Amino acid sequence: MNDGHRKQGRTESLAKFKRQHILAAARRIFDADGTDGLNMRAIAEEAGYSLGAAYNYFRTKEEIEIELLAGILGDLTRHIRVALQQDVATDNQGARAFSIFASHFRDHPEERRLLLLSLADLGETSGDVPAPARKELDSRLLNLMGLLANELHQRTPASAAEAQEETTDFTASLLGMMLLESGGRLQLLNQDSQEMVDRHSKRMLLRVAQQEDQQ
């Protein structure tokens, strides 16, 4: 490797390190103050950088939020995988992963808020978030949904295609439920989020069983 390549490698490694340092600072602020505490000046100060230096590595606060959310989804996917490996047989085979998914965002309201705000604002033409960050978030979301679908496929008679459809339906329903819950509308409708998840899970398993009987 020539000197030019070594210098480029060191520059890229340093940039990656500084990005991770800024993200870690943003995560500390997020854990302490939620999404309301996230702004570029506060993040830069927490990281020990000037505001201009922080902007050298992240174009906008929204880009940082998307990378934080991608990390949250990755952590959740790993958590679900470990929980499933440790689970003993239950009467809720196939739906356990979905329950963990829903419970996580119910128990972490600021992460739920970040998820809803980010997905609502994130369009293909959004200039606030570079394409690689959007692609990474999409990848993490698809990995999570793939884990849920595979669990349903492996533990129930659902085919791979049926499991994927059920997972997509569940995720869309969960996001809508979280949106209503965040706005206080579930209480207005006299609904409980956990009861709604349980009903959806039971109906999902019933549909899968009925499809098997019809074949």
C-alpha positions, 0 to 999 in steps of 0.5 A: 500500500502506497503512502497515499492509500495509507493516508486516505485510510487514516483519514477515513478511520479518523472520520469514522471515529469522530462520527461515532464520537458525535453519535455517542454524545447525541445518544447521551443527550437523547437518553437524558432529555429525549428528542427535545434535547437534540440540537446540533449545538448541544450535541457538539458541546457534549462531544467536545467539538465546535459547532462547525466541526460537528457539521463537518461530519453530520449535515443536519440534526435529522441525519443524527436522529436517523443514525440513532434510530438505526442503532436502536433498531439494531439493538432491538433486533439483537435483543429479540434474537437473544430473548427467543433463544432463551425462551422456553415453550409457551402458548404464544409460539410465533407471536413472542417476537412481535410482543417484544417488539411492541413492548419495547416501544411502549416501554420507551416512549422517547424511542417511540417518538423518535421512530414516529417522527423520523419515519413521518419526515423521511422521504426519498427526496428529503435533503436533510438525510443523505441516501446512505443513512436512509439506506442503513435505516431501511436495512435495520428495519428490514432485518428486524421485520425479517426476524419477526417473519422468520420466527412466525414461519418457523413456529407456525404453519405459515409459509414464508410469504404468509409470514412476511405478509403478516409481519408487514400487516402487524408492523403497519398496525403497530405504527398506527397504534403508536401514533394514536397512543402518542397523541392520547387518542387510544385513551379517547377510544378507550383502548389499551395498547397491550390488549390491542397487540394481544388481540392482533397476535391471537388473530394472526395465529388464528388466521395462520392455523385456518390457512393450514386447515384449508390446504 
